[in-house]
Amino acid sequence: QVQLVESGGGLEQAGGSLRLSCAASGSIFSIDNMGWHRQAPGKQRELVAGISSGGTTNYADSVKGRFTISRDNAKNTVYLQMNSLKPEDTAVYYCRAEVKRSRFSRAMEYWGKGTLVTVSS
């Protein structure tokens, strides 16, 4: 009964910006780590950015200095601000969250369906 829904993807020119959002809904007690992954055609899915429940972040080297991940725990939402976009950023971006549905349950992994980001030159 947990769903992750991404939004904010689309077409943008190189050098431009996009902001992705991912809202978790359903039966949620708490959310541990959240993150964004992406997969380009013919490529393996890779971690783009992650953020812990306490706000600790990590980024792929390819996006450091350009992308910023953040979260709003009250809204169960994670964001990815993408600046200085490059054509190499073109991919389907997926939201991931580790969700506890009750106090004594183990966290389970949930994925969104993805949102397409296309960066043109």
C-alpha positions in Angstrom: 0.0 0.0 0.0 3.0 2.3 -0.6 3.3 4.2 -3.8 6.1 6.5 -5.1 5.1 8.9 -7.8 7.7 11.0 -9.7 7.0 14.2 -11.5 8.9 17.0 -13.1 10.6 15.3 -16.0 10.5 16.6 -19.5 12.6 18.1 -22.3 15.2 20.7 -21.4 18.1 22.3 -23.3 21.7 21.8 -22.3 22.6 24.2 -19.6 19.0 24.4 -18.3 17.4 23.1 -15.1 14.7 20.7 -14.0 13.4 19.8 -10.6 12.1 16.3 -10.0 9.8 15.4 -7.2 8.8 12.1 -5.7 6.0 11.8 -3.2 5.4 8.6 -1.2 1.9 7.8 -0.1 0.0 5.0 1.6 0.7 3.2 4.9 3.9 4.8 6.0 5.4 4.8 9.5 8.8 6.3 8.5 11.1 6.5 5.6 14.8 5.8 5.9 17.0 6.4 2.9 15.6 7.9 -0.3 17.3 8.4 -3.6 17.3 8.9 -7.3 18.6 6.5 -9.8 18.7 6.8 -13.6 18.9 4.4 -16.6 19.8 5.5 -20.1 19.1 3.2 -23.1 21.5 0.3 -23.2 23.1 1.3 -19.9 22.9 -0.1 -16.3 20.8 1.7 -13.8 23.0 3.9 -11.6 22.6 5.8 -8.4 22.5 9.5 -9.0 21.9 10.8 -5.5 20.9 9.6 -2.1 19.7 11.2 1.2 19.3 9.6 4.6 16.5 10.4 7.0 18.9 12.7 8.8 19.8 14.6 5.7 23.2 13.1 4.8 23.6 13.2 1.1 25.8 11.4 -1.5 26.1 11.9 -5.2 27.5 10.3 -8.3 30.7 12.0 -9.4 29.1 12.8 -12.7 26.5 15.1 -11.1 28.4 16.6 -8.2 28.1 20.4 -8.1 25.2 20.3 -10.5 22.5 18.3 -8.8 21.1 18.7 -5.3 18.9 16.2 -3.5 16.7 17.2 -0.6 13.7 15.9 1.2 10.6 17.1 3.1 9.9 14.5 5.8 6.5 16.1 6.6 5.4 15.6 3.0 7.2 12.2 2.5 8.8 13.8 -0.6 12.2 13.8 -2.1 13.4 16.3 -4.7 16.2 16.4 -7.2 17.2 19.9 -8.4 19.1 19.5 -11.6 21.1 22.4 -12.9 23.6 22.9 -15.8 22.0 19.9 -17.5 24.0 18.0 -20.1 22.9 15.7 -22.9 24.5 12.8 -20.9 21.9 13.3 -18.2 19.2 12.0 -20.5 17.7 9.0 -18.9 14.6 7.7 -17.1 14.9 8.8 -13.5 13.6 6.5 -10.8 12.7 7.3 -7.2 13.6 4.8 -4.5 12.6 4.8 -0.8 13.1 2.5 2.2 9.8 2.5 4.0 8.8 1.2 7.4 5.1 0.6 7.5 5.0 0.1 11.3 7.2 0.6 14.3 8.4 -3.0 14.4 8.5 -3.8 10.7 11.7 -3.9 8.7 12.1 -1.3 6.1 11.1 -2.4 2.6 12.3 -1.1 -0.7 9.9 0.7 -3.0 10.5 2.1 -6.5 8.6 4.6 -8.6 7.7 4.0 -12.2 10.2 6.6 -13.4 10.1 9.9 -15.2 11.9 10.7 -18.5 14.4 13.5 -18.6 15.6 14.5 -22.1 18.4 17.0 -22.5 18.9 18.4 -26.0 22.0 20.1 -27.3 
